[in-house]
Structures are given as C-alpha cells and as structure tokens.
Amino acid sequence: DTYFSGYKLFFLPLEEWLFFICIPFACVFTHFSLLYFFPKMEISQKNTTIISHVIVAMLTLLCFIFYDKWYTLINFIYAIIVLLAVMYYNFELLKSYYLTFLVMLIPFFIVNGILTGSFIEEEVVWYNNDENLNLRLMTIPIEDVVYAFSMILTTLALTKYFKNKWATPKAN
C-alpha cells in the first residue's frame, strides 16, 4: 500500500491499469521515434528469420522443460504465438523491432528494476517464485523480458494493423 493511491478498478489498483496504457504507448512512441530518426534501422531478412526461429525454438524448449511453472509457461506460449503471427502476417515489422526492442530494454531495466526493488526499500511488484524460473536480472525475473517483448510486439502489430485498416485512401 506504500506506493498505491488506494483507488481500485475491478479489484486492481489504478496504477496497474495505467501501467498497461502508458507503457505500451511509450514503447510505440519510442519505436516510431527511432525509425523516424534512423529510417534504415533494420536487420536483414535472413538475420531476422534466424533470430525469429531461434527465439521460437528456445521458448518452445523452455515450455516443455518448465511446463509446471505457470507464469513462465503462459508468458512463453503467448510470446511464441505473437512472434509466429507477426512472422506470418507482418514480417517487415520484426526487421526493425528487434533493434528498437534492444533500445527499449534500457528504460525497461530501470523501471522494472525500481518496481521489483532494485533501488527502493520495498518492492512494488512481487512474484511467486514457485511459478517462474527464479532467474533474475538484478531483481527482475527473466520472464519479464519475454513479457515486455511480446506486449510491445503485440501493441506494435495491432497499431500497424489498425493503421492499415483505417487508413484513408490517398487521392490521385
């Protein structure tokens, strides 16, 4: 309760809801800002394919090994589904996303580090280590990197989809 306003919506703190609005928006903004200033920021088709297949293979293997860790399993299955969908429907996005995601990891580690107690006395977010791999980067569960990857990729894929769907045709 130290870090919360006390307001709740459907039993979740207001701050939790704001997290799922503000963070994806900031990440989409970061992605498009980086592409604006560095328009050629992308990986080759071949390397994007290799990276994508390696990520899917690693996450799939980890799902089979750690099938009894619910947070890990659900998180990794969702990441696999999102990545496969984007590979199939919007492969071009991945060519730039892998690079912009690396940049987004900088504020991710700062903010998540704070939330999980790296720089404060009491953590804001707790995890049940019985349901994750209990592997941490500082105080951040490794699954959170995969979660951030899939949450941001989902947001970008949906942004591109709706932009294309609702785009106004250009007059000749």
C-alpha positions in Angstrom: 0.0 0.0 0.0 3.0 2.3 0.3 3.1 3.0 -3.4 -0.6 2.9 -4.3 -3.2 5.7 -4.3 -5.9 3.3 -2.9 -8.2 3.6 -5.9 -9.2 0.3 -7.5 -11.0 -0.7 -10.6 -12.2 -4.3 -10.8 -10.1 -5.2 -7.7 -6.8 -3.9 -9.4 -5.0 -0.7 -8.3 -5.5 2.2 -10.6 -1.7 2.3 -11.1 -1.8 -1.3 -12.6 -4.4 -0.2 -15.2 -2.3 2.9 -16.0 0.8 0.7 -16.5 -1.0 -1.2 -19.3 -1.9 2.0 -21.0 1.2 4.2 -20.5 3.9 1.6 -21.1 2.7 0.3 -24.4 2.0 3.9 -25.6 5.5 5.0 -24.6 7.0 1.9 -26.3 5.1 2.5 -29.6 6.2 6.2 -29.4 9.9 5.1 -28.9 9.7 2.6 -31.8 8.4 5.1 -34.3 10.7 7.9 -33.0 13.7 5.7 -33.5 12.5 4.8 -37.0 11.9 8.5 -37.8 15.4 9.4 -36.8 17.1 6.3 -38.1 14.9 5.2 -41.1 17.3 2.5 -42.2 17.4 0.9 -38.7 16.7 -2.7 -39.6 18.2 -6.2 -39.7 18.4 -8.2 -42.9 15.7 -10.6 -43.9 18.0 -13.5 -43.4 19.1 -12.5 -39.9 15.6 -11.6 -38.9 14.5 -15.1 -39.9 17.3 -16.7 -38.0 16.7 -14.6 -34.8 12.9 -15.4 -35.0 13.4 -19.1 -35.4 15.9 -19.2 -32.6 13.6 -17.3 -30.2 10.6 -19.6 -31.1 12.8 -22.8 -30.7 14.2 -21.6 -27.3 10.9 -20.6 -25.9 9.3 -23.8 -27.1 12.0 -25.9 -25.5 11.7 -24.0 -22.2 7.9 -24.5 -22.3 8.4 -28.3 -22.4 11.1 -28.3 -19.7 9.2 -25.9 -17.4 5.6 -26.9 -18.1 4.8 -26.8 -14.4 5.8 -23.1 -13.9 2.6 -21.3 -14.8 3.9 -17.8 -15.1 6.7 -19.0 -17.3 4.5 -21.3 -19.4 1.8 -18.8 -20.2 4.2 -16.0 -20.8 6.4 -18.0 -23.2 3.4 -19.6 -25.0 1.9 -16.1 -25.6 5.3 -14.9 -26.9 5.5 -17.8 -29.3 2.0 -17.2 -30.6 2.6 -13.5 -31.1 6.0 -14.0 -32.7 4.7 -16.6 -35.1 1.7 -14.4 -36.1 3.9 -11.4 -36.8 6.4 -13.6 -38.7 3.5 -14.7 -40.9 1.4 -11.5 -41.2 3.9 -8.7 -40.8 7.5 -9.9 -41.1 8.8 -6.5 -42.0 7.9 -5.2 -38.5 10.4 -7.7 -37.0 13.3 -6.3 -39.1 13.2 -3.1 -37.1 11.6 -4.3 -33.9 14.5 -6.4 -32.8 16.7 -3.3 -32.8 14.2 -0.9 -31.3 13.4 -3.5 -28.5 17.1 -3.5 -27.6 16.9 0.2 -27.1 13.7 -0.1 -25.1 15.5 -2.5 -22.7 17.4 0.4 -21.2 14.3 2.1 -19.7 12.8 -1.3 -19.1 15.6 -2.3 -16.8 15.5 1.0 -14.9 11.7 1.0 -14.4 11.3 -2.7 -13.8 14.3 -2.6 -11.5 12.6 0.0 -9.4 9.3 -1.9 -9.4 11.0 -5.1 -8.3 13.0 -3.5 -5.6 16.4 -2.8 -7.1 16.6 0.8 -6.0 14.0 1.1 -3.2 13.4 -0.4 0.2 10.2 -2.2 -0.6 9.4 -3.7 -4.0 6.2 -2.6 -5.7 5.7 -5.9 -7.6 6.0 -9.4 -6.0 6.4 -12.7 -7.8 5.6 -16.3 -6.7 8.9 -18.0 -7.4 7.2 -21.4 -7.4 5.6 -20.3 -10.8 8.6 -18.8 -12.5 12.2 -19.9 -13.2 13.6 -17.8 -10.3 16.3 -16.5 -12.6 16.7 -12.7 -12.1 18.5 -9.9 -13.9 19.2 -7.7 -10.9 15.8 -8.2 -9.2 13.8 -8.7 -12.5 12.5 -12.2 -13.3 13.8 -13.3 -16.7 10.2 -13.9 -17.8 9.6 -10.1 -17.6 11.9 -9.6 -20.6 9.9 -12.0 -22.6 6.7 -10.5 -21.4 7.9 -7.0 -22.4 9.0 -8.4 -25.8 5.5 -9.9 -26.5 3.5 -7.0 -25.0 5.3 -4.4 -27.1 5.3 -6.6 -30.2 1.5 -7.1 -29.8 0.9 -3.4 -29.4 3.0 -2.5 -32.5 1.4 -5.3 -34.6 -2.1 -4.1 -33.7 -1.1 -0.4 -34.3 0.2 -1.3 -37.8 -2.9 -3.4 -38.5 -5.4 -0.7 -37.5 -3.4 2.0 -39.2 -3.6 0.0 -42.5 -7.2 -1.0 -42.0 -8.4 2.5 -41.2 -6.0 4.5 -43.4 -7.7 7.0 -45.7 -7.0 6.2 -49.3 -4.8 8.9 -50.9 -6.4 11.0 -53.7 -4.8 10.8 -57.1 
